[in-house]
Each structure stands twice: as structure tokens, then as C-alpha cells.
Amino acid sequence: MDAVVLSTQDLTTIDQVLDRAAELNGSCEAYVEGVTATQERRILTFGDWKRRADALAAHLQNSGVRRNDVVCLLMGPSIDYAIANQAVIRCGAVSSGINPRLGTNEQQSIFERMRPRVTLAEDDLSGALGSVAGEVITRSAARGVPDAVPDHVDGRTCDDLVAVVWTSGTTGLPKGALFTHSSLRAVSAGTDLLSQPGDRKLSPLPFAHIGYMTRTWDELANGVTTIIAPSPWRASTAMEAIINERVTVAQGVPTQWALMLDLEGYEDADTSSLRIVSTGAARMAPSQVAALRTRFGVPVIVRYTSTESSLGTGTRLDDDDYTVAQTVGRPVAGVSMRLVDPEGSEVAQGEIGRVALRSAAVMVGYVAPRDHSDAPLHVDAEITDPVRSSDGWITTGDFGVVNDRGNLSLVGRDNEMYQRGGYNIYPAEVEQALDGAPGVQAVAVVAGSDDVLGEVGIAFVIADPTGPSPEREVLQAFLADRLADYKAPDVVIVVKEFPLTAIGKIDKKSLRVLADQAAQRRAKDVANSKKKRS
């Protein structure tokens, strides 16, 4: 049965959209979990989604959950997460997803700041949460609640808070971005290429991520089936999902796509169901974009946003490999963009500035800590005001430059830019210039401390086994006519793999620790060399 595209202009809250989906697309698949070593294939129809969310909502209400309460979801991506998220919303409460891959300190900091009424947790994580997590309901227990109808919650509006989405915490403890029902409705206007009626979409991200928590309105309205990649993510199981579940939209971060391109034994696999491949969160080399196009025979697109803005920019179906690799495209529908200097003034085209985005989908603000579970949720103005202006502009942590075609290229984050001898250097610019360098399969550049120059560039390189050894002198020669000499990395370290964050980005915070150690060794080598010469 083909799904019906829903009209939702008259609806106020996201759970009302599920009600309509259950009515008109009740027997269509909303979620699929593939076969794993411990589980048979599971499906959830839109009708069953509503029925089971109602049952869990009634159970949560019996546990004391009321309108505007917080419920934390410490769960991996799953059908059970989707049910739990909708159940929380049906109570008029606010859902706060927590990625189980976050560190213990990060998880604990979220519980301490949110003081949830209830936490729904993976069975093996539920025992050590403590009273700060509120009443703890295990995933197994939530799955087993009997059918019931929750009490109606009066007075709800589109401006009610619905979700707290936590930043990745790469520059400190995660911050929680607050979103309303109207934010989620606005997201659906800018999803465009990623969500067409009847799509079957492979989801590789944690459900606590912005890429899930704010996309449900659109996917419900379009009758999209979400194919959940088994956890932990593996290239082989992701490829099997594309083949067996007839996926139309395959999403992944560059590290995941690199692993899938290296898979052997799938050269003749039928992936003709695909219509697009999507990537984001990190830069991809032009050669890798070309390899993806060739392997799957479909356009490759890039999407860029921040947790705070929810929507951002994207490339187009007819963009060439260079544009997809070196830019993140133009603003999607409903989004305005500008690049600003430190004083907040817009920079001229071709100049580097901090990326600012505005749309109806942006966060209300960062959530303030609460002392107890009955305290109302409100915005922490002290940390919100530097990021979200009163007229809705989100100033991101990214620096970029716009070319004459209007495409945005990212050159680095505010916490990644470093100064070598007084010169500003953006790691992404160096990484882009090293694409195609002899012996380089992948590269990540970070700063290391230096007593003389202040900071120096450290390049961590995954070597191309078919090329020469990526020595520093070779790379500096390669960069000679591409970059100013002071931008070339001072140290090159060959590694087998990069450390990754909970969502699959290169963990540059971890690399910076290694970079400082490498810079200290370099300083000692330079000092010893000077002593020998004297």
C-alpha cells in the first residue's frame, strides 16, 4: 500500500500529525529494524505507532508525568525510542534524548540540569542512574505496557516546548537547545530533497540527534519509512539494509561512506532503489564523491546545519563533485544566511566570516538548569544571547566563505582556528588543500602548542596504501603552490584511524591532546638540533 501525503496545515502539535497518519496510512510501515544476531526483523506501522504511544503515554501519566514535565530518553535508535518519544509528547511533556554513547560525566550533567520526572533507559544502563534521573523505566518494561488511552491534555498550543536536543559537547559539556511544535513544523518546509512522499530512508544517526528529534513532522506527513541501521553501526549491515529494504535515501557521515566503499563482495548488489545519497557533518574528498556516484549511480548531496539552527544549507542534485566536496551548498527553503565579522557586521562576498542562519525552525534558546522536577523550563539568557539574537539569527561556531555562485565553504570552527606566529589558520582550509596529496587517504589538522610560534599545525594522516609514505616534506612541497607557506603543517603523524565522536565525526578534541604531545616533542627536537649545531 502506498502512503497518502498528509495535509497538516490545520494541525497544532506533532502527536496530532501521528493521529492523522494512523488514520490515513495506518497499515504502512513507519519503522523497520533489520535482522540482527539477537533479533528478527521488526516493523512498526503508523497505526501501531499511535496505539503503542498511547499505551506508554497512559503509563507515564500514571507515573506522574504532566504537561511541561521533562522525560529523558537514554536509548539507542530503535522502534522503542520512536514510541517513547511520541508517548512523552502525548503527555504534553518535553522529550530530552540522551545518546547512550555520551560519556558518563556528560550524561550525568544532563540529568542534573534537567531533573526529569521519568527516564526511559536501555535495560543495561538503568541500574546506575541514581535519583537524579527520576523514576527509571527500562526499555523492556516500556515495551510491555498494556494498551490504554491517555488522558487528554488541555490547553496545548504550537508554541509549547516539545524537545531538548543536546549539542555534541566537543567544546565542553553539552548544551540543550529547546524546540517547539512550530519549530518542527517549520523544519518540514526545508527538508526538500531528503524527504519525498513514500521514501524509505536509512537512518545512521542516534535518535537523540537533531537529525531525528526535529524531523518527525515532515516524515509523518510524507509517509516516510525509516530504516534503522543496527547498532553498533557496521558497513556490511548498512549495505544489507539498503539492498533488502529497498532504501531510496541513504544517509551517512563521510567515515561511514568510506567504509562502505571499501566493502568487498557487494559489487553486483542491487541498489537500484536508491534515488540519492546524502552526507554531512564533515568534509568529503572529490574523489570520494565521484566514487559514491559511480558505485550507486545516483546524485550525492551534502547537508549542513547546527543543532541550534536545525535547518541550514545544502547542495543540489546537479552540482558537480567539486561543489559537493568543497562546499555545503546554499540555504535550503525558508533559511536566510549571512557571514559576519566579530562585531556582527556582514562581510563582503569572498571574505571569511562566521556563519549565521535564520529560519522559523531555530531553537527558542538553550535550556536553563532546574533545581527539581517541578521547576518550569526556561531559557538561559546568559548562554543563549551570544548565539541567538532577538530577531532569530543563530550565530554558529563555524567560519566560512561564499563563492560567486552562492555556495558556502566551511573553513573551520571557532575553537579550531589557531594562530601560528600571528597568522590565523583554519584547519579545514588546509585539509581541503591536502585532498589528493601523495599518500594521503584522509587527513585531519589540529593545533599544537609551541613556545616560539604560539601554535603549530599538526596533520594526522591515514595513509593511502597504494601511494608513497606521506612525509612532511612531501606534503609541504605539494602545498607550495596551493597555500601560504605558514599554513603547511609543521608535523605529520600517520595513524590507522581517527577517534570519532558519538555521531561519527572526527573527534578533534582527542586529537588536540595528541597534537600538544607531538608539538612538545617537536620543540625538544628543534632545541636539541640547535645545541648540536652550536
Secondary structure by P-SEA (a helix, b strand, c coil): cccccccccccccaaaaaaaaaacccccccbbbcccccccbbbbcaaaaaaaaaaaaaaaaaacccccbbbbbcccccaaaaaaaaaaaaacbbbbbbcccccaaaaaaaaaacccccccccccccccccccccccccaaaaacccccccccccccccccccbbbbcccccccbbbbbbcaaaaaaaaaccccccccccccccccccccccccccaaaaaaabbbbbbccccccaaaaaaaaacccccbbbbcaaaaaaaaacccccccccccccbbbbccccccaaaaaaaaaaccbbbbbbbbcccccbbbbbcccccaaaaacccccccccbbbbbbccccccccccbbbbbbbbccccccccccccccccbbbbbccccccccccccccccccccccccccbbbbbccccccccccccbbbbaaaaaaaaccccccccbbbbbbbbccccbbbbbbbbcccccccccaaaaaaaacccccccccccbbbbbcbbbbccccccaaaaaaaaaaaaaaaaaaaaaaaaaaac
